[in-house]
């Protein structure tokens, strides 16, 4: 990273990806202003200023971005009863942030973390809400970059721990068609790319005008379920049995989860009909061919090297 003193605003700092992005920036001696929801906390650190608030609070957003050189926007919602629920954060919240940047730091760069799901906005309310956020960023008139990560994993993410536990015991629940392929990205590599984008000189823009791109761990054409089973078998030095999960079962569970959420008025769990549609989609492969915003970035972590450090794996080894 450049040795120029910079101040970066960060949303989503208490989340899985946000924690790693924050650590990367602080390690690079970059000053960080982090938006933190009331009731959440971040450990004190040199160079870190916490701003209490959320994407719903215009005053806290103004304070967050004031005098910043760049904004890394990671905060988002992954579950909701409908599109309106999800868009409240993923689109309307993004709009409030853009307005704050225009008013308080119009020269600041906006690095917007979207999702590979936004490539297929008709699949789910979540995908549509993430695409809506992208559209707001791309028409904002700001200096912007949009990053669409694929499935992101890491050693401190409990969400996928059940899958790693199954793999360690020689079982792979296959969610989706057998021919499905998908890209993966270790969270530290994503954090490195976001930090590089935030501190890159404006001259990093290319004549191609491309500002929206995907990242993966360097495996061309992504992974298949067979690949994942093979990697796990090598690491555990034993066979791995693939167990197909019927799409009908996933759809039933998703529908029941949504029905229960509507009855209770609570936010549904992650597995809802839209998420099922994403899970059974056959193609979540992305391409690292052109990375105009961070040309020096290279993924450092391949899945086969990281598997044994994932939560749930070592317990069975």
MITORNU-232715 format. One record per residue (C-alpha): x, y negated, z negated; residue in one letter. Coordinates in steps of 0.02 Angstrom, whole numbers, plus 50000, padded with zeros to 5 digits. Each point is the difference from the previous one (the first is absolute). Example, Ala and Ser with C-alpha at 12.3 -4.5 7.8 and 13.67 -1.06 7.14 Angstrom:
BEGIN
506155022549610A/500694982850033S/
END
This chain:
BEGIN
500005000050000X/500584982050028X/500844991249854X/498834985050021X/498964996749845X/498195003850037X/498385001449906X/498795013850051X/498185001249947X/499365017749974X/498255007049982X/499675017849942X/501585000049895X/499305012149870X/499515013150130X/501015014550067X/500764991050151X/500044983349912X/501085006349856X/501315005950123X/499944984050103X/500204989749842X/501505010349942X/500814998450172X/499814981150001X/500634997849823X/501505011250033X/500424988450145X/499934985049881X/498494992750087X/498824989649893X/498275007849995X/498304992949953X/498845014849971X/498104999349992X/499455010649851X/498205003949956X/499464995749822X/500305015249891X/501465006150104X/501814996649959X/501715000450079X/501625002149904X/500954983949979X/501454997650119X/501194986450054X/499304991150151X/498215006149972X/498534988449967X/498295007949971X/498444990750057X/498405006049916X/498565001750122X/499345009750149X/499554997850182X/498324993249942X/500784985249908X/500474985750117X/500934990449864X/501145014549958X/500345003250184X/500504981950023X/501195001249852X/500685016550067X/500514994050172X/500524982249957X/501834996850045X/500245017750065X/501005004650155X/499005015850035X/498505009849937X/499935019049997X/498175004849992X/499785017949938X/498434998949891X/498495008850071X/498515010949962X/499965018350050X/498265004649936X/498284992450004X/498185004450027X/499944991750171X/500904988250119X/499474984749901X/500835006949842X/501635003450091X/500014984150103X/499804989649842X/501845003449966X/500725005950165X/499264985950106X/499264986149893X/501435001049875X/501234999350144X/499104984650068X/500184991249831X/501855003949998X/500234993350176X/499094984049952X/501134997849849X/501565002350108X/499374987450127X/499694987149864X/501495003249885X/501395007750106X/499584998650186X/501795004350051X/500035016149898X/500045016850086X/498575012149964X/500465018549998X/498345009149997X/499965018349950X/498565008350090X/499745018650032X/500195011850146X/498135002949978X/499714982750074X/500495007650168X/498335009449997X/498764987449927X/498465010150048X/500495014749889X/499574992349832X/499494984449907X/501764999549928X/500805000550172X/498814986550063X/500374988849850X/501885001750025X/499824995650185X/498964984849950X/501424994449887X/501245002250143X/498914989550115X/499994985949873X/501895000649984X/500335000750187X/498914984750032X/500604990349849X/501274989150090X/501295004649867X/501695008350023X/499365017649974X/500465018350011X/498825014849979X/500655016949944X/498955015850017X/500765013449889X/499505018350023X/499795011549849X/501184993149867X/500675011149862X/501264998849859X/500615007349836X/498924988849890X/498335001650091X/498805011549906X/498694999650138X/500815013950103X/500705009849852X/498685013850018X/500585003250179X/501835001349947X/499525011949859X/499085011250123X/501504999950117X/501195004449859X/498925015149961X/499995005550182X/498314993250054X/499594986450126X/498204993950010X/499794994950182X/498834985350014X/499604997050182X/500225009650162X/501495011750021X/500644989750147X/500024983749901X/501604989849993X/500434985749884X/501454988649956X/500684997949824X/501004986549913X/500885000149832X/499514985049895X/501784993449975X/500214998750189X/498374990450016X/500554988249860X/501654997050088X/499134995650164X/498804987949915X/501434991349910X/500994998750163X/498514992450090X/499714987449861X/501774993350000X/500405001350186X/500394983850092X/498664993150114X/501155004250144X/499585018349972X/498464997350109X/500215007850170X/499454994550171X/498815014950006X/498894991349873X/499715016449911X/499634996949816X/498985015349957X/500905016549981X/500045016549909X/501355008449899X/500435018249972X/501435010249929X/500865002950165X/499205016650048X/499444998050180X/498225006050034X/499685001649813X/499645015849903X/498785014350019X/499275010349858X/501145014050059X/501504988449979X/499494995749821X/499785018349956X/501705004250076X/500894986249903X/499195005549837X/500455018250034X/501834995250024X/500034989849840X/499155013149891X/500915014350086X/498395009350022X/498485000850113X/498644986850005X/498235005150041X/498914987450092X/498204999249940X/498794991150119X/498784988449911X/498355000550098X/499504982850065X/498215003949948X/500575001749819X/500914983450007X/498494991650076X/498865007149866X/501134994249859X/500174983050082X/498124998150018X/499715005249819X/501314987649939X/499184985950096X/498265005049940X/500605000049820X/500834983050020X/498414992350069X/498985007049857X/501214994049867X/500484983650082X/501835004449974X/501425000250125X/500085017450078X/501565010949994X/501185000150147X/499185014850089X/498464992950088X/499335003650175X/501114986850080X/501555007049918X/499535017350060X/499914993350178X/501764993149979X/500675016249926X/499355010950142X/500584988150137X/501315009650101X/501244986150039X/500834988949870X/501704999350085X/500854983150017X/501524993450092X/501584991349938X/500634995850174X/499894981149983X/500244991349834X/500284981850050X/499824992849825X/501295010949914X/501165006950134X/501295005949872X/498745010249899X/500235018850005X/499035013149901X/501135008249872X/498855013549930X/499365015250093X/498605010449928X/501035016049989X/501274991049891X/498704991749888X/498805014549967X/500895007149849X/499934983049912X/498134997650021X/498845001049848X/499385017549965X/501345009150100X/501395002549872X/498775006749871X/499885016050099X/501825001850051X/
END
